[in-house]
Amino acid sequence: MDTRAFKRLLNHSEHYHRKGFGYDQAVAGQMQTEYQSSLIQQIRENGYRLTRGTVTIHLAEAFGFCWGVERAVAMAYETRQHFPQEKLWITNEIIHNPSVNQRLREMEVAFIPVVEGKKDFSAVQSGDVVILPAFGASVQEMQLLSDRGCTIVDTTCPWVSKVWNTVEKHKKGNYTSIIHGKYNHEETVATSSFAGTYLIVLNLEQAEYVADYILRGGDKSEFMAKFHKAHSEGFDPDRDLVQIGIANQTTMLKGETEQIGKLFERTMMRKYGPDRLNQHFLSFNTICDATQERQDAMFDLVQMPLDLMVVVGGYNSSNTTHLQEIAIERGFASYHIDSPDCIGVGNRVEHKPLGQDLTVTEPWLPAGHITVGITSGASTPDKIVEEVIEKIFEIKALVLAN
Ligand code: SF4
């Protein structure tokens, strides 16, 4: 079935929910207790800065839970209350945060198992309730769940839905969607399932390669090998790059997405002339505010004289990784950790250097007075950041004092 027709059908189904179930007050209290932090509140009120002993903390002025994530988690909590007896599933991590996902497991929300890299829906029965995460799910998954007679609770962030609408517009006008994203990221998988013809570019370098191909042509088999797995079925670069529209994974680096958009606009203008630009290029406006604010705050933070940075968030969280990239590009010693448990006994930290596997650094906190910059990804609750800060204070007070 056509994706638009399927979405229309779903929107009218009594088994499809895109809003909470009226338990918002109770859930807000629960989330406040489980995820909010009085220490973080205190630091915010103190100009995002706090000194205790030999440590000064500088917090980014925008960090942590974005409203899309908060909304998705609240909806998952409400779903548990509304369906106390039903078997509850979630098609993926609701957000990329281990502690939040663990909390959902405790509430008996089961995750769809992944077998040999593929989701296995065989245990899902008619009448089960299935939650779709904040970054969405593919049309094929929604169709499978709907056909199986499940109730679907769709927590997809409206910003992500906006991108889906954009690629649907491209499809309607026979434009190829050029998606700035990671071809195997769940959000981009979902977005491409709504697109017609599409090509996914990971970064500016790949975008420049495509732009060059548009202007000068090139080796088609090299092109196809380079974008293996990152295009729609039957994609042909000689035929499908004549009319293009841009879309993005909402958590990519904002500056890079904008550069890619401008690059393709210039490319199509050079190839077809300014008066025919609109027939060959569709611009976009789907960069999420929250991602933008967090990245801007990080750019401000790295202007400060910091001794080191700590970036807190899931290792598979795209927006967290981009925050880490900003710190590394500015030459900071920056530690990406996914929970306070990464900070061990003694002066030890387990962290993930950019593009590498987990590693342990010991010692990691220098002696003497230190200034530490801290930020966290859109999926990280304040409580987690508080625990990280407390551990840093503890090491400096107990271990390094002796
Ligand atoms: S980062 Fe933006 S798009 Fe992603 S869930 Fe948050 S508000 Fe929505």
Boltz pocket constraint, residues with backbone or C-beta under 6 A from the ligand:
constraints:
  - pocket:
      binder: B
      contacts: [[A, 66], [A, 67], [A, 68], [A, 69], [A, 134], [A, 135], [A, 157], [A, 158], [A, 159], [A, 160], [A, 250], [A, 251], [A, 288], [A, 289], [A, 290], [A, 291], [A, 319], [A, 378]]
      max_distance: 6.0
